[in-house]
Amino acid sequence: MTAAVTTPVPGGPVAAELPFFVYGTLLPGEPNHDLFLRGRTAGERPAVLPRALLYDGPGYPYAIDGHGRVHGTLLVAAPGVYGELLGLLDHLEEFLGPGHPRNLYERVVREVELPATGAPGAAESVRTWVYLAATAVTRSLRTGGALIPGGRWTTGRTPGGSEGLPPSSP
């Protein structure tokens, strides 16, 4: 879907230029979509992150590894803005580098599924960057978090509603 280019990763070596999978306030119609993504994407498609669970956070969700599915959007960076977009999203998600103890989220590579556009059952799989809850956050969610049934964060919310939302979320 995108060319395999390398981009520096905070606190680590280089990473492939991959599309992003988002599932919270960066979704189309949500508050951070326009703030961070307007003019920086070349394409957006519905997608599903398999083998993951979604938890409600303080105004934004957290995805963690698990036995479920998380619904969201696959974003492809517009030409020439990949590095800028990666930096903005890393900052928004409080990702300081792989395994950093102050990370709120970890940026990891995962396969997402795109709905079939042609023949029935011909779903496409794409490698993406996904921001999953960091280790300490994941532990807390597993012991006392509010699981979002169906893995769809916008369920029951008014699209674009931003009342009381902090600026962070994937």
C-alpha positions in Angstrom: 0.0 0.0 0.0 2.9 2.4 0.7 6.5 2.3 -0.3 9.0 0.6 2.1 10.9 3.7 3.2 12.8 4.0 6.5 12.0 6.6 9.2 13.7 7.1 12.6 11.9 5.7 15.6 12.2 7.6 18.9 14.8 5.8 21.0 15.5 3.1 18.4 16.8 2.2 15.0 14.8 2.9 11.8 11.3 1.6 11.0 9.5 0.9 7.8 7.1 3.6 6.5 3.8 1.9 7.2 0.2 3.1 7.3 -1.4 3.7 10.7 -4.4 2.0 12.3 -6.4 4.3 14.5 -9.4 3.5 16.7 -10.2 6.5 18.9 -10.3 10.2 18.7 -8.3 10.1 15.5 -11.2 8.4 13.7 -13.0 10.4 11.0 -15.6 12.6 12.7 -13.7 12.5 16.1 -12.0 15.5 17.6 -8.4 14.7 16.9 -9.0 13.7 13.3 -9.1 17.3 12.0 -6.5 18.5 14.4 -3.8 16.0 13.5 -4.8 14.3 10.2 -6.4 17.0 8.0 -4.2 17.4 4.9 -1.8 14.7 6.1 -3.5 11.6 4.7 -3.7 10.2 1.2 -6.2 7.6 2.0 -8.5 6.3 4.8 -10.3 3.0 4.9 -12.3 1.1 7.5 -10.2 -1.7 9.0 -10.2 -4.3 11.8 -7.4 -5.2 14.2 -7.7 -8.9 15.0 -6.5 -10.5 18.3 -7.1 -7.3 20.3 -9.4 -5.9 22.9 -10.6 -2.3 23.4 -10.9 -0.7 26.8 -12.5 2.7 27.7 -10.0 5.2 29.1 -10.4 8.7 30.5 -11.9 10.2 27.3 -10.1 7.9 24.9 -9.7 4.2 24.3 -6.8 1.7 24.7 -6.3 -1.4 22.6 -4.4 -4.3 24.0 -3.5 -7.8 22.7 -6.4 -10.2 23.4 -9.1 -12.5 22.0 -11.3 -10.0 20.1 -11.4 -7.5 17.3 -11.0 -3.7 17.3 -12.7 -1.6 14.6 -11.0 1.5 13.3 -9.5 3.1 10.2 -6.4 2.5 8.2 -4.6 5.8 7.3 -2.0 6.2 4.6 0.2 9.3 5.0 0.1 11.9 2.2 3.3 12.1 0.0 6.0 14.0 1.8 4.5 14.2 5.2 5.2 10.8 6.7 8.0 11.9 9.1 5.9 14.8 10.3 2.8 12.6 10.8 4.8 10.0 12.6 6.2 12.6 15.0 2.8 14.2 15.6 1.2 10.8 16.4 4.1 9.7 18.6 3.8 12.9 20.6 0.0 12.7 20.8 0.1 9.1 22.0 3.0 9.8 24.5 5.2 7.3 22.8 8.8 8.1 23.8 10.5 5.0 22.3 10.2 1.2 22.4 9.7 0.0 26.0 10.2 3.5 27.6 8.8 3.4 31.1 6.9 6.7 30.6 5.1 5.5 27.5 1.3 5.8 27.6 1.1 3.7 24.3 3.6 1.5 22.5 3.8 1.9 18.7 3.9 -1.7 17.3 3.6 -3.4 13.9 0.4 -5.4 13.5 -1.6 -6.8 10.6 -5.1 -5.3 10.1 -7.8 -6.6 7.9 -9.5 -4.5 5.3 -13.1 -5.4 4.3 -13.4 -7.1 0.9 -14.1 -4.7 -1.9 -14.5 -7.3 -4.7 -15.3 -10.9 -4.3 -17.0 -12.0 -1.1 -14.6 -13.2 1.6 -11.6 -11.7 -0.2 -10.4 -9.5 2.7 -7.0 -8.0 2.4 -4.4 -7.9 5.3 -2.0 -4.9 5.7 0.9 -4.4 8.0 0.4 -1.1 10.0 1.6 0.9 12.9 -0.8 0.6 15.9 -0.6 2.3 19.2 -1.4 -0.3 21.9 -1.5 0.5 25.6 1.9 0.4 27.3 2.8 -2.4 29.7 1.8 -0.7 32.9 -1.5 0.6 31.4 -2.3 -2.9 30.0 -1.8 -4.4 33.5 -4.2 -1.9 35.0 -6.8 -2.4 32.3 -6.7 -6.2 32.6 -7.4 -6.0 36.4 -9.9 -3.2 36.5 -10.6 -1.6 33.1 -13.9 -1.3 31.3 -13.9 -3.5 28.3 -15.8 -2.1 25.3 -18.0 -4.8 23.9 -17.6 -5.3 20.1 -14.4 -3.3 20.0 -15.9 -0.2 18.5 -15.1 2.9 20.5 -17.6 5.3 18.8 -20.6 3.1 19.7 -23.0 5.2 21.6 -21.1 8.4 21.2 -21.9 11.4 19.0 -19.3 11.5 16.2 -17.1 14.6 16.7 -18.3 15.1 20.3 -15.3 16.4 22.2 -16.8 17.4 25.5 -14.3 16.6 28.3 -11.8 14.8 26.0 -8.1 15.2 26.5 -6.0 15.6 23.4 -4.6 12.0 23.4 -5.9 8.8 21.7 -5.2 6.5 18.8 
